[in-house]
Amino acid sequence: MSTSSINALQEEVIEEFSAFDDWMDKYQMLIDLGNELPPLDAKYKVESNLIEGCQSRVWLQCDLQDGLLVFTADSDALITKGIIALLIRVLSNHTPAEIVASNLHFIDAIGLKDHLSPTRSNGLLSMVKQIKAYALGYAAKQQ
């Protein structure tokens, strides 16, 4: 996989969201994505996996498997869970370097930031920051 595949995944997301004109439908899609997220193992629902800066509770677990970062997550809020599911879909199963180098243009392209409350928007930025922080940490270890 390469950063171009991260871009390809972003394009898929943009295409799926562009099928809906109404933001209520887009929110429903986020909720559905959150519901499809596999449950996070209880042992990962620990304080150290909570993302700071999110209004609702979001747990993010990162594991290195065969050189790729694999993210799993959960949240106690439906839309937030959908947002983290989207980020996982785009960024999981890539190398740390690819994740660090990625430019997440899909967030603006689907209008996500514009349609979230300021607190959710900050939470989204915190989720991206945390994913990138894990990637940076693993990238540094690999050098």
C-alpha positions in Angstrom: 0.0 0.0 0.0 1.1 3.5 -0.6 0.0 7.1 0.1 -1.7 6.9 -3.3 -3.9 4.2 -1.9 -4.7 6.5 1.1 -5.7 9.0 -1.6 -7.8 6.3 -3.5 -9.6 5.5 -0.2 -10.3 9.2 0.3 -11.7 9.5 -3.2 -14.1 6.5 -2.4 -15.3 8.3 0.7 -15.8 11.6 -1.2 -17.8 9.7 -3.9 -20.0 8.0 -1.3 -20.8 11.2 0.5 -21.4 13.1 -2.7 -24.3 10.7 -3.4 -26.3 12.6 -0.7 -27.3 16.2 -0.9 -28.9 16.4 2.5 -26.7 16.5 5.6 -29.2 14.4 7.6 -28.5 11.6 5.1 -24.7 12.1 5.6 -25.1 12.0 9.3 -27.1 8.7 8.9 -24.2 7.4 6.8 -21.7 8.3 9.6 -23.9 6.6 12.2 -24.1 3.5 10.0 -20.3 3.5 9.6 -20.0 3.7 13.4 -22.4 0.8 13.8 -20.3 -1.3 11.4 -17.2 -0.7 13.4 -16.2 -3.9 15.1 -16.5 -3.6 18.9 -13.2 -2.7 20.6 -11.8 -5.3 23.0 -12.6 -4.2 26.6 -8.9 -4.4 27.5 -8.2 -1.5 25.1 -10.9 0.7 26.7 -8.4 2.2 29.1 -7.5 5.8 30.0 -4.3 5.8 28.0 -6.3 5.0 24.8 -8.8 7.9 25.3 -8.3 10.7 22.8 -7.9 14.0 24.6 -9.8 16.9 23.2 -12.9 14.9 22.3 -16.2 15.8 24.0 -17.4 12.2 23.9 -15.2 9.4 24.9 -13.1 7.9 22.0 -10.7 5.0 22.5 -8.1 4.5 19.8 -5.9 1.4 19.8 -2.9 1.2 17.4 -1.0 -2.0 16.6 1.9 -2.6 14.3 1.3 -5.7 12.2 3.7 -6.7 9.4 5.0 -3.1 9.1 1.5 -1.7 8.8 -0.4 0.3 11.5 -3.8 -1.2 12.3 -6.2 1.0 14.2 -9.2 -0.1 16.2 -11.5 2.3 18.1 -14.8 2.8 19.8 -16.8 5.8 21.1 -19.8 6.3 23.3 -21.3 8.7 20.8 -22.8 7.5 17.5 -21.6 10.3 15.1 -18.2 10.4 16.7 -17.9 6.6 16.3 -18.7 7.1 12.6 -16.0 9.8 12.3 -13.4 7.6 13.8 -14.6 4.7 11.6 -14.0 6.9 8.5 -10.5 7.8 9.7 -9.7 4.1 10.3 -11.1 3.1 6.9 -8.8 5.6 5.2 -5.6 5.3 7.4 -5.5 1.8 8.9 -3.3 -0.9 7.2 -0.7 1.6 5.9 2.9 2.1 6.9 3.7 4.7 9.5 5.5 6.8 6.9 2.5 6.8 4.5 0.2 7.9 7.3 2.6 10.7 8.4 2.8 11.9 4.7 -0.9 11.7 4.1 -2.9 14.8 3.5 -6.5 14.2 4.6 -8.3 16.3 2.0 -11.5 14.2 2.2 -12.5 15.9 5.5 -12.9 19.3 3.7 -14.1 17.7 0.5 -17.1 16.1 2.1 -17.8 19.2 4.2 -17.4 17.4 7.5 -15.7 20.2 9.4 -18.3 22.7 8.2 -21.2 20.5 9.5 -19.9 19.5 12.8 -20.4 21.5 16.0 -17.1 23.3 17.1 -16.6 20.7 19.9 -17.0 17.8 17.4 -14.8 19.6 14.9 -12.1 19.9 17.6 -12.6 16.2 18.4 -12.1 15.3 14.7 -8.8 17.2 14.7 -7.8 15.5 18.0 -8.5 12.1 16.4 -6.4 12.9 13.3 -3.6 14.3 15.6 -3.6 11.1 17.7 -3.4 8.8 14.6 -0.6 10.9 13.2 1.2 10.8 16.6 1.1 7.0 16.6 2.4 7.0 13.1 5.2 9.4 13.9 6.2 7.3 16.9 6.3 4.1 14.9 8.1 5.8 12.0 10.8 7.1 14.4 11.3 3.5 15.8 11.8 2.1 12.3 14.6 4.4 11.5 
